[in-house]
Amino acid sequence: MSHRHKRRQPSAAPGRQPRRGSVLVFVLVLIVVTSVAVLKFGERAMGEMAGDGYYVQRQRLRGEAYSALEATLSVLAQYREIDGGLYAPAQGWGEPLAETGYEPEGERIVTVEFSDENGKLPLRDAEMAEPALETLLGGLGFEAGEVEMLTDSLLDWIDADDNPRPFGAEKDDYLRGDPAHVAPNRPLRSFAELAAVQGFGDLMFTESGRPNERFEAFTRSVSLWSDGTVNLNTVPDDLLRVSGLLDDRQLASLARVLDTTDGVRGTAGANYFRSLGELGDQAGALPADGRFGVRCEVLGVTVTVRERQAEFRLRAIIRTDTGGTTNRGGAAQSAGAVANGGQAALEYPFLFLELVEDPPPSTIPPSQQPP
């Protein structure tokens, strides 16, 4: 009787199974590490590509903005030459790009807005600003004591002496502050300075130092650039009313001759006058104290270029009453250099007081209503 012997499978060598498991774990860890590295590399590459794309797109929009500014200035220069000055958008320069037939490239949308600095209350002259400043601050909702402190403090900040007003502050007061500083005794150079003026830091800024709504309302109503004359062709009726510079009868007369059914003053459909005498013949006698005029002597121009989700803004402050003199260098040269590929500066019929790229939106005063 034969016996069948069952063939045995060779037994695994001692320790072989654990080694195969270790290799599998090592391979899985390697895959995870490699995947993470590839993912991080991809994210970084995409970020760099997006950054490069943003820079290239921004440069294209920047060039478009300067081109539109050039076209706008040419229109303003033509109107000034023909009419002897710039008085209000009602002259016809309210839509300068349409005047020149300017067409932006591709799908870009280009808009131009104007802000007449002479259509606001001037801050450069302390004595001239005082009565209007008190009325304006009261109209913004500040209490009587706050109005006195804000008015005196701002006037002390911009006047030429070191003698503090009753509710103001001068050099010695600010040196005791934290941080210590001094009143410069000159006109404001930027609205950011207000944070350092007694009272303004507490009443017009938040605890984190950001401007509040009253700051925005205040800065939209006053000008850092105007030389002291208020352009009656463009100053809004409500601002002129709160300023206290004219009585109710004079305000009503101005509204009657300047505002029309086609548009309020400062817009394309409104009336405008080329001299105070001409305006006075229609509206009645006006104060002859040098506070009023009919010209846009300092004009803000804001160019905005949009392309899909991207946006670039350019703000220029120009003097328009330079009598045709040109200027080179500074802001004017940078504008010309960009427009001409950086080759040479252009001559400008206006004096640039400020040229800012991508200014914060809250610092750009709203333009007059579009035509």
ZIPE-V68971 format. One record per run of one state. SS is the DSSP state (2 for helix, 1 for strand, 0 for the rest). FROM is the first residue (numbers start at 1). TO is the last residue. If there is no record, write none. Layout:
((SS & FROM & TO) (SS & FROM & TO))
//
This chain:
((0 & 1 & 15) (2 & 16 & 83) (0 & 84 & 88) (2 & 89 & 91) (0 & 92 & 92) (2 & 93 & 100) (0 & 101 & 108) (1 & 109 & 116) (2 & 117 & 119) (0 & 120 & 120) (1 & 121 & 122) (0 & 123 & 125) (2 & 126 & 139) (0 & 140 & 143) (2 & 144 & 158) (0 & 159 & 170) (2 & 171 & 175) (0 & 176 & 190) (2 & 191 & 196) (0 & 197 & 199) (2 & 200 & 203) (0 & 204 & 204) (1 & 205 & 205) (0 & 206 & 210) (1 & 211 & 211) (0 & 212 & 212) (2 & 213 & 221) (1 & 222 & 223) (0 & 224 & 229) (1 & 230 & 231) (0 & 232 & 236) (2 & 237 & 243) (0 & 244 & 247) (2 & 248 & 258) (0 & 259 & 259) (1 & 260 & 260) (0 & 261 & 262) (1 & 263 & 263) (0 & 264 & 275) (2 & 276 & 283) (0 & 284 & 291) (1 & 292 & 293) (0 & 294 & 297) (1 & 298 & 307) (0 & 308 & 309) (1 & 310 & 319) (0 & 320 & 326) (1 & 327 & 327) (0 & 328 & 329) (2 & 330 & 339) (0 & 340 & 347) (1 & 348 & 348) (0 & 349 & 350) (1 & 351 & 357) (0 & 358 & 360) (2 & 361 & 363) (0 & 364 & 371))
//
